[in-house]
């Protein structure tokens, strides 16, 4: 792959970017799309400009696997600064409530169990959620209060890493749709001292972790790294069961036809993907002992 070519080329795979603070997710995709001269690219889950960390970016055929990465669990390290709540629920916003109170470590510890498991959470006003055809953050910037309803989210773990009088450092493992900014806001309200997120780092998204990540400057400056950093399309499917098929079955799947699963170890239900050799062929659902394809990959095998 020649990353210096001027014309857009077919690039298929994943780059896991360690996004820096201050860069939008859209800008990150644009930078990498330009670097690789790729025809098609997209990210698997927005990361706020204030946040750093894992931003998986899919190219070409890998964009078909984005929903499965987005559905995976995320892990965040974050810092809550106490005493001030803001309109954006982070350090970029304007103060909307203040308090002289500061929680003790034991008080924070005692409050955390109320935020573990399935909980109801109201997303931040400054979020990308669509409201009557507009983004909530656009409405908020225009002075309107978006009518955002509470929704069910799942937080698997919430651990206190360190604590001082002014700040608390935590780690959360959570499901799709959870807003860490809302978590900091709600925890501050429960403790009666208010709070906002002053630092946020995403350290895992589905199958991708910091061990897979690369910083943008290194990808720009080291052509060999830019090439070796590209993970295969199937990396985005690592949390789904995979089924090995021969060329005949692969051809059927590519035509949109179901195949009978004869392997006694094959999954009995749910989503799965088929591989021919080391090449992904299709994603689908297992129904009645058959794999019914819903998306097929246009990759050579």
C-alpha positions as CSV (number, residue, x, y, z in Angstrom):
1,X,0.0,0.0,0.0
2,X,1.4,3.4,-1.0
3,X,0.0,5.9,1.5
4,X,1.5,8.8,-0.6
5,X,-0.7,8.2,-3.7
6,X,-2.8,11.2,-4.7
7,X,-5.7,9.2,-6.1
8,X,-8.3,7.5,-3.8
9,X,-7.7,3.8,-3.6
10,X,-9.5,0.8,-2.2
11,X,-8.4,0.4,1.4
12,X,-10.0,-2.3,3.6
13,X,-9.3,-2.7,7.3
14,X,-9.1,-1.0,10.7
15,X,-6.9,1.7,12.2
16,X,-7.2,2.1,15.9
17,X,-6.3,5.7,16.6
18,X,-5.3,7.1,20.0
19,X,-7.2,10.4,19.4
20,X,-5.6,13.4,21.1
21,X,-7.5,15.9,23.2
22,X,-8.9,18.8,21.1
23,X,-9.6,16.8,17.9
24,X,-13.1,15.9,16.8
25,X,-13.9,12.4,15.7
26,X,-14.9,13.7,12.3
27,X,-11.6,15.5,11.9
28,X,-9.8,12.3,12.9
29,X,-11.5,10.3,10.2
30,X,-10.7,13.0,7.6
31,X,-7.1,13.0,8.6
32,X,-6.7,9.3,8.3
33,X,-8.8,9.1,5.1
34,X,-6.4,11.6,3.6
35,X,-3.3,9.9,4.9
36,X,-4.3,6.5,3.4
37,X,-5.9,8.1,0.3
38,X,-8.9,5.9,1.0
39,X,-12.2,6.0,-0.8
40,X,-14.3,5.3,2.2
41,X,-13.9,5.6,6.0
42,X,-15.9,6.0,9.1
43,X,-15.5,5.7,12.9
44,X,-17.0,3.3,15.4
45,X,-18.4,5.6,18.1
46,X,-17.9,9.4,18.6
47,X,-15.3,10.5,21.1
48,X,-15.7,14.1,22.4
49,X,-13.0,16.7,21.6
50,X,-12.3,16.9,25.3
51,X,-11.6,13.2,25.4
52,X,-8.6,11.2,24.3
53,X,-8.1,7.5,23.6
54,X,-9.5,4.7,21.4
55,X,-11.2,5.8,18.2
56,X,-11.5,2.8,15.9
57,X,-11.6,3.9,12.2
58,X,-12.9,1.5,9.5
59,X,-11.9,1.7,5.9
60,X,-13.8,0.2,2.9
61,X,-15.3,-3.2,3.5
62,X,-14.6,-2.8,7.3
63,X,-17.3,-0.2,7.5
64,X,-19.8,-3.0,7.3
65,X,-18.6,-4.3,10.7
66,X,-18.9,-0.9,12.4
67,X,-22.2,-1.7,14.1
68,X,-20.7,-4.7,15.8
69,X,-17.8,-2.7,17.2
70,X,-20.2,0.1,18.4
71,X,-22.3,-2.5,20.2
72,X,-19.3,-3.7,22.2
73,X,-18.6,-2.5,25.7
74,X,-16.4,0.5,26.3
75,X,-14.0,1.3,29.1
76,X,-13.3,4.8,30.2
77,X,-10.9,6.4,32.7
78,X,-12.2,9.8,33.8
79,X,-11.8,12.5,36.4
80,X,-14.7,14.3,38.0
81,X,-14.0,17.8,39.4
82,X,-16.2,18.6,42.3
83,X,-18.0,21.9,43.1
84,X,-19.3,23.0,39.7
85,X,-21.8,21.6,37.2
86,X,-21.7,23.0,33.6
87,X,-24.1,23.2,30.8
88,X,-22.0,20.7,28.7
89,X,-21.2,18.5,31.8
90,X,-17.5,18.9,31.1
91,X,-14.8,21.5,31.5
92,X,-15.6,23.2,28.2
93,X,-19.0,24.4,29.4
94,X,-20.4,27.3,31.4
95,X,-21.1,26.9,35.1
96,X,-24.7,26.4,35.9
97,X,-24.5,25.4,39.6
98,X,-21.8,25.5,42.3
99,X,-21.3,24.3,45.8
100,X,-18.7,24.7,48.5
101,X,-19.2,21.0,49.6
102,X,-16.5,18.4,48.7
103,X,-17.1,14.7,49.1
104,X,-15.0,12.4,51.2
105,X,-13.6,9.2,49.5
106,X,-16.0,7.1,51.6
107,X,-19.0,9.1,50.4
108,X,-18.0,8.6,46.8
109,X,-17.5,4.9,47.4
110,X,-20.9,4.6,49.0
111,X,-22.6,6.3,46.1
112,X,-21.1,4.2,43.3
113,X,-23.3,1.1,43.6
114,X,-26.3,3.3,42.7
115,X,-24.7,3.7,39.2
116,X,-23.8,0.1,38.5
117,X,-26.0,-2.2,36.6
118,X,-29.0,-1.1,34.4
119,X,-29.8,2.5,35.3
120,X,-31.8,5.3,33.8
121,X,-29.7,8.1,32.4
122,X,-30.6,11.5,30.8
123,X,-28.1,12.3,28.0
124,X,-26.3,15.6,28.1
125,X,-28.0,18.5,26.4
126,X,-24.8,18.9,24.3
127,X,-24.9,15.5,22.6
128,X,-25.3,14.3,19.1
129,X,-28.8,12.8,19.7
130,X,-31.4,13.8,17.1
131,X,-34.4,15.8,18.4
132,X,-37.1,16.6,15.8
133,X,-34.5,16.4,13.0
134,X,-31.8,18.4,14.8
135,X,-28.8,17.6,16.9
136,X,-29.3,18.2,20.6
137,X,-26.1,20.2,20.7
138,X,-27.3,22.5,17.9
139,X,-30.5,23.2,19.9
140,X,-28.5,23.8,23.1
141,X,-26.2,26.3,21.3
142,X,-29.2,28.2,20.1
143,X,-30.4,28.6,23.7
144,X,-33.1,25.9,23.5
145,X,-33.4,23.1,26.1
146,X,-33.5,19.8,24.1
147,X,-36.3,17.4,25.2
148,X,-34.1,14.4,25.9
149,X,-35.7,11.6,27.7
150,X,-34.0,9.3,30.2
151,X,-33.0,6.0,28.7
152,X,-31.8,2.6,30.0
153,X,-28.0,2.1,30.0
154,X,-25.8,-0.5,31.5
155,X,-22.7,0.1,33.6
156,X,-20.9,-3.2,34.3
157,X,-18.3,-1.8,36.7
158,X,-17.4,1.5,38.2
159,X,-14.2,1.7,40.2
160,X,-12.6,4.5,42.2
161,X,-9.0,4.8,41.3
162,X,-7.9,7.8,43.3
163,X,-9.4,10.7,45.3
164,X,-8.5,14.1,46.5
165,X,-10.5,17.0,47.9
166,X,-11.2,18.5,44.5
167,X,-11.3,15.5,42.2
168,X,-12.0,11.8,41.9
169,X,-10.5,9.5,39.3
170,X,-12.7,6.6,38.2
171,X,-12.9,3.8,35.7
172,X,-16.2,2.6,34.1
173,X,-16.9,-0.4,31.9
174,X,-20.2,0.3,30.2
175,X,-22.5,-0.6,27.3
176,X,-23.6,1.3,24.2
177,X,-25.3,4.7,24.7
178,X,-23.8,5.4,28.1
179,X,-22.6,9.0,28.6
180,X,-19.7,9.4,31.0
181,X,-20.4,13.2,31.2
182,X,-24.0,12.4,32.4
183,X,-22.5,9.9,34.9
184,X,-20.3,12.6,36.4
185,X,-23.2,15.1,36.5
186,X,-25.5,12.7,38.2
187,X,-22.9,11.5,40.7
188,X,-22.3,15.1,41.7
189,X,-26.0,15.7,42.2
190,X,-26.4,12.7,44.3
191,X,-23.5,13.8,46.5
192,X,-24.9,17.3,46.8
193,X,-21.7,18.9,45.6
194,X,-22.2,19.1,41.8
195,X,-19.5,18.0,39.4
196,X,-18.3,17.8,35.8
197,X,-15.9,15.7,33.8
198,X,-12.5,17.4,33.6
199,X,-10.6,14.6,31.9
200,X,-11.8,11.6,29.9
201,X,-9.9,8.8,28.2
202,X,-11.4,5.8,26.4
203,X,-9.2,2.8,26.8
204,X,-11.3,0.1,25.1
205,X,-14.0,-0.2,22.4
206,X,-15.4,-3.6,21.8
207,X,-12.5,-5.8,20.6
208,X,-10.0,-2.9,20.4
209,X,-7.7,-1.7,23.2
210,X,-4.8,0.7,23.7
211,X,-2.5,-2.1,22.8
212,X,-3.9,-1.8,19.2
213,X,-3.7,2.0,19.1
214,X,-1.4,4.4,17.2
215,X,-0.9,8.1,17.5
216,X,-1.6,10.2,14.4
217,X,1.9,11.8,14.2
218,X,3.6,8.4,14.2
219,X,1.4,7.2,11.3
220,X,2.2,10.4,9.4
221,X,6.0,10.2,10.0
222,X,6.6,6.4,9.7
223,X,5.3,4.9,6.4
224,X,6.1,1.4,7.6
225,X,4.0,1.8,10.7
226,X,1.2,3.3,8.7
227,X,1.1,0.0,6.7
228,X,1.6,-2.4,9.6
229,X,-1.0,-0.6,11.7
230,X,-3.8,-1.6,9.4
231,X,-5.8,-4.4,11.0
232,X,-7.9,-6.8,8.9
233,X,-11.6,-6.3,8.2
234,X,-12.4,-9.3,10.5
235,X,-10.8,-7.5,13.5
236,X,-14.1,-5.7,13.8
237,X,-15.9,-9.0,14.2
238,X,-13.7,-10.5,16.9
239,X,-16.5,-10.6,19.5
240,X,-18.8,-12.6,17.2
241,X,-18.6,-16.3,16.6
242,X,-16.9,-17.2,13.3
243,X,-17.8,-20.1,11.0
244,X,-15.3,-21.5,8.5
245,X,-16.8,-22.3,5.1
246,X,-15.5,-23.7,1.9
247,X,-15.6,-21.9,-1.5
248,X,-18.9,-23.4,-2.5
249,X,-20.6,-22.2,0.7
250,X,-18.9,-18.8,0.4
251,X,-20.3,-18.4,-3.1
252,X,-23.8,-19.1,-1.9
253,X,-23.5,-16.6,0.9
254,X,-22.3,-13.9,-1.5
255,X,-25.3,-14.5,-3.6
256,X,-27.4,-13.8,-0.5
257,X,-28.4,-17.5,0.0
258,X,-28.5,-19.3,3.3
259,X,-26.2,-22.2,4.0
260,X,-26.8,-25.2,6.3
261,X,-24.4,-25.5,9.2
262,X,-23.2,-29.0,9.6
263,X,-20.5,-28.4,12.2
264,X,-21.7,-29.7,15.5
265,X,-19.8,-26.9,17.2
266,X,-21.5,-24.2,15.2
267,X,-23.6,-21.7,17.3
268,X,-27.3,-22.5,17.4
269,X,-28.6,-18.9,17.3
270,X,-27.6,-15.2,17.1
271,X,-25.3,-13.2,14.9
272,X,-22.2,-14.8,13.4
273,X,-19.9,-14.3,10.5
274,X,-18.4,-16.7,7.9
275,X,-14.8,-17.0,6.8
276,X,-13.3,-18.6,3.8
277,X,-9.7,-19.1,4.7
278,X,-8.7,-15.9,6.4
279,X,-11.1,-13.8,4.4
280,X,-14.5,-12.7,5.8
281,X,-17.4,-13.6,3.5
282,X,-20.6,-12.6,5.2
283,X,-22.3,-11.5,8.4
284,X,-25.7,-13.0,9.2
285,X,-28.0,-14.6,11.7
286,X,-28.3,-18.3,12.6
287,X,-31.8,-19.5,12.2
288,X,-33.0,-23.2,12.2
289,X,-29.4,-24.5,11.7
290,X,-28.7,-22.2,8.8
291,X,-26.6,-19.0,8.5
292,X,-28.8,-16.4,6.7
293,X,-26.5,-13.6,5.4
294,X,-27.5,-10.0,5.9
295,X,-24.2,-8.3,4.7
296,X,-21.6,-9.7,2.4
297,X,-18.0,-8.7,1.8
298,X,-16.5,-7.9,-1.5
299,X,-13.1,-9.3,-0.8
300,X,-11.0,-11.8,-2.8
301,X,-10.3,-15.2,-1.3
